[in-house]
Amino acid sequence: MMLRILAGLSATTLALGAAAPAKAQFFFKSPDLRGPVVDGTEPGMIAQPLPGATPNELKAALAWNLRAALNVAALQCQFAPMLMTLPNYNKLLKDHAVELDKQYDVLEAYFKRVNKTPKAGQTALDQYGTRVYSSYSTVMAQLTFCQTAGEISHMAVFTPRGSFTTLAQERLRQMRNSLVLAGEQRFYHGFHVPAPAMPRFDDVCWRRDQWQPKKCGALNWPPA
């Protein structure tokens, strides 16, 4: 009977663990940073602009934006190893290498097409890459950025090969939203505890270290 009870408890524990896996959290309730699917033509900076780009070129840019974001996170978020941004990034590079190489070739072809010489195209591509990486650097919003990157890098590891670009379309807006400072959503941290009023310390209120209520009123110390 005892063995059956222990077996039942073990099965229940495993089932609960499978239904609600633990994940790293910085907040009791995290800000909801999700957003609609993107295609690269949205106003605002979802991805660096590519004037005259085709839909396929825009998709390639989205894939490389997400790759850059997760690369930055792999470097910046090692203060929280439970997020696994570094091992997840290394894993997704291996899993999605073919797709990422293909999308890089698409981007390279775009810059060659819109510039007069191959050298100018390569220079423009290098500058584009620098701007993309720099756009994901943050200090004030580091917690939301790292937590979001941890979540998305985990998803990337389990995304089927050939679908990384689709993941970028679905999650790049969330990645961008994480760069805006946000904090705890369940508890309000802006409460104010008023400092107790201090008694007067000028000589008129004191005589031989004794408070003079006739001159300065009742002593309001210690506070109630």
Stockholm file with secondary structure:
# STOCKHOLM 1.0

chainA/1-224         MMLRILAGLSATTLALGAAAPAKAQFFFKSPDLRGPVVDGTEPGMIAQPLPGATPNELKAALAWNLRAALNVAALQCQFAPMLMTLPNYNKLLKDHAVELDKQYDVLEAYFKRVNKTPKAGQTALDQYGTRVYSSYSTVMAQLTFCQTAGEISHMAVFTPRGSFTTLAQERLRQMRNSLVLAGEQRFYHGFHVPAPAMPRFDDVCWRRDQWQPKKCGALNWPPA
#=GR chainA/1-224 SS CHHHHHHHHHHHHHHHHHHSCCCCCSSSSCCCCCCCCCCSCCSSSSSCCCTTCCHHHHHHHHHHHHHHHHHHHHHHTTTCGGGCHHHHHHHHHHHTHHHHHHHHHHHHHHHHHHSSSHHHHHHHHHHHHHHHHHTTCCSTTHHHHHHHHHHHHHHHHTSCTTCHHHHHHHHHHHHHHTTSCCCCSSSCCCCCCCCCCCCCCSGGGEETTEECHHHHCSCCCSCC
#=GC SS_cons         CHHHHHHHHHHHHHHHHHHSCCCCCSSSSCCCCCCCCCCSCCSSSSSCCCTTCCHHHHHHHHHHHHHHHHHHHHHHTTTCGGGCHHHHHHHHHHHTHHHHHHHHHHHHHHHHHHSSSHHHHHHHHHHHHHHHHHTTCCSTTHHHHHHHHHHHHHHHHTSCTTCHHHHHHHHHHHHHHTTSCCCCSSSCCCCCCCCCCCCCCSGGGEETTEECHHHHCSCCCSCC
//
